[in-house]
Amino acid sequence: MKSDRPFSRSIIKIGTRILLGGARAHAQDGFPGLAIRTPPSGNGDVFYKGRRVATLRPEQDLRGRAGAFVCILGSGPSMRESAPERMPPQAAIALNGAMTLFGTHIRSPLAVAVEDERFVFRHFALMREKIPPGLPCLFSVGVLRVICEYDPAWLADKPVVLIDNITKPYGSRRRKLSDFSGDPTVRIDPSTGAGFSLSPDRGVFQGGSVAVSAFQFALFCNPAAIGFMGVDISNAGGARFYEQPGSVAFSGIADAEARILAHIALGVPVARQRGVDLLNFSPVSALERCGLSYDDRYARSSALSVNAD
């Protein structure tokens, strides 16, 4: 399986590293054309080629929409045996292809989250079809740039919450894990290289899957419980629930399994210290290794039927 990222992006990535050095090489995420302005408080702005294309909303907007239960909805194969339609409204943060459930099994999501620009290159038509106006969109810098390459006007009615990489922040130099020592808004584990942010507006620790970033946003919402549905990890080499076996897109999740679990494991005690229950709704999820045993309340007896690609 090959990546859906155009070869030209590899050239830009190499060139940026040569010109700016490793400390600022992540500037390639927004190059060319994207500019983001984030004031100390309130809304920010997203510009593309000098024109304002989107409003950047603070993380508090997401917290204001969330209820007592937030579910991080992945697109692992186990989703075929799950019943997300049983969830309460405005509970689901849908990751990537889980947005295929909008309008059928998920009628009122909390938000959608896309962190990897490769998903946009492959599925922008799906995003255009499934993401409704007004739905909070958790997008990374790279994702915003690719969307703008296709259709910057599409962002006009989408409230964007930025997924900024706290170790490679937009407009700033790369930061080492040791730079966060003593910072009360983050948790770090130098032995694994993992981190967890308690204030996603300052950035999140990205850990090989958008589920890691979504977990940090979900905990900020301060619900009574956070669920993981379709976040399988262990079987990431197989077809996602919305893919046909012969059209499986590239995924680096299987190779990043240890990294993903290290980041999530770091957030588990943080959640429990705050009295937040963590629930795993996938019978095959590697999250069991983080102490999240299987909860079958959203299991279904018949297979989930989804038409995607």
Secondary structure, 3 states (H helix, E strand, C coil): CCCCCCHHHHHHHHHHHHHHCCCCHHHHHHCCCEEEECCCCCCEEEEECCEEEEEECCHHHHHHHCCCEEEEECCCHHHHHECHHHCCCCCEEEEHHHHHHECCCECCCCEEEECCHHHHHHHHHHHHHHCCCCCCEEEEHHHHHHHHHHCHHHHHHCCEEEECECCCCCCCCCCCHHHHCCCCCEEEECCCCEEEECCHHHCECCCCCHHHHHHHHHHHCCCCEEEEECCCCCCCCCCCCCCCHHHCCCCCCCCCHHHHHHHHHHHHHHHHHCCCEEEECCCCCHHHHHCCCECCCCECCCCCCCCCC
